[in-house]
Amino acid sequence: MTNHLKLSLSGLVTLAGFYTVACQSSAAPSSRPTSQPTSAAKPWTAPARPDNSQVALFAGGCFWCMEKPFDVLPGVYSTTSGYTAGQVENPTYKAVSRGSTGHTEAVQIVYDPKKISYAELLKVFWRNIDPLAKNRQFCDGGTQYRSGIYYIDDEQKGLALKSLEEIKGLISGTIHTEIEAAQAFYPAEEYHQNFYKKKPGHYERYRKGCGRDRRLEQLWGKAK
C-alpha cells in the first residue's frame, strides 16, 4: 500500500469519527421507531415571546446548520434548536440521536410578521434543505434528520402546502419533506444553541465535511 493511500484511508477514518461526534449518530433507522412510546405525543404550545410575534417550526437536518439562515433575516427575533414530532416527553440529544424517540431535529423561529412573512420564511427553509432526501439530510442519516414543516395554524398549513406545489415545479423527483401539524417542541441542550457562534471552527468543518453547501448549490444554484 502506498503512503498516499494510507494517508487517504486515515483521513476517511478521521472524518467518520468526526461525524459520529457531530450531528450524526451511529444509528440510522430507515423508518420511525415501532417500539411503544413512553408517552403520547403532545400538542405544540407557544413559547414566551414578544407581543405580536409569531412562531415557525421547521426541520432541516442538523439543527446547527438551520439557525444561521434565519438569524440573519430582518424581523427574526430568535431561533432555538430542539426536537419535535416525536412520542417521548423531554427527550435528550442522546436518545434522539439513536432514533428511538420519533423526534426530528428542528428549529423554532420567533419572528415579527410585520417585518417578514411566513411565506418568506418558507422560501429560506426550502433553499436550505434537500427535499429529495428521505429520512436524512446530507451526511446525516436516520429519521431524526428527516425534513419537515410543522404548521401552527390553518394559515401556515395553507402556505406550506402552496410552497410545496411551487417546489414541485422547480425540481424533479419525490419530495420527502413532511408537512404536519406542530407537536410539542423541546429545546435542545444549551451547548447546541447558537453552535455556529460558539464553535465556529467546528461548525464550519462539519458543514463542509457534510457536503451541505455543495448539495444545496446542485439543487438551488449558488447562494445569493
Secondary structure by P-SEA (a helix, b strand, c coil): ccaaaaaaaaaaaaaaaaaaacccccccccccccccccccccccccccccccbbbbbbbcccccccccccccccccccccccccccccccccaaaaaaccccccbbbbbbbccccccaaaaaaaaaaacccccccccccccccccbbbbbbccaaaaaaaaaaaaaaaacccccccbbbbcccbbbbccccccccccccaaaaaaaaaaaaaaaaaaacccccc
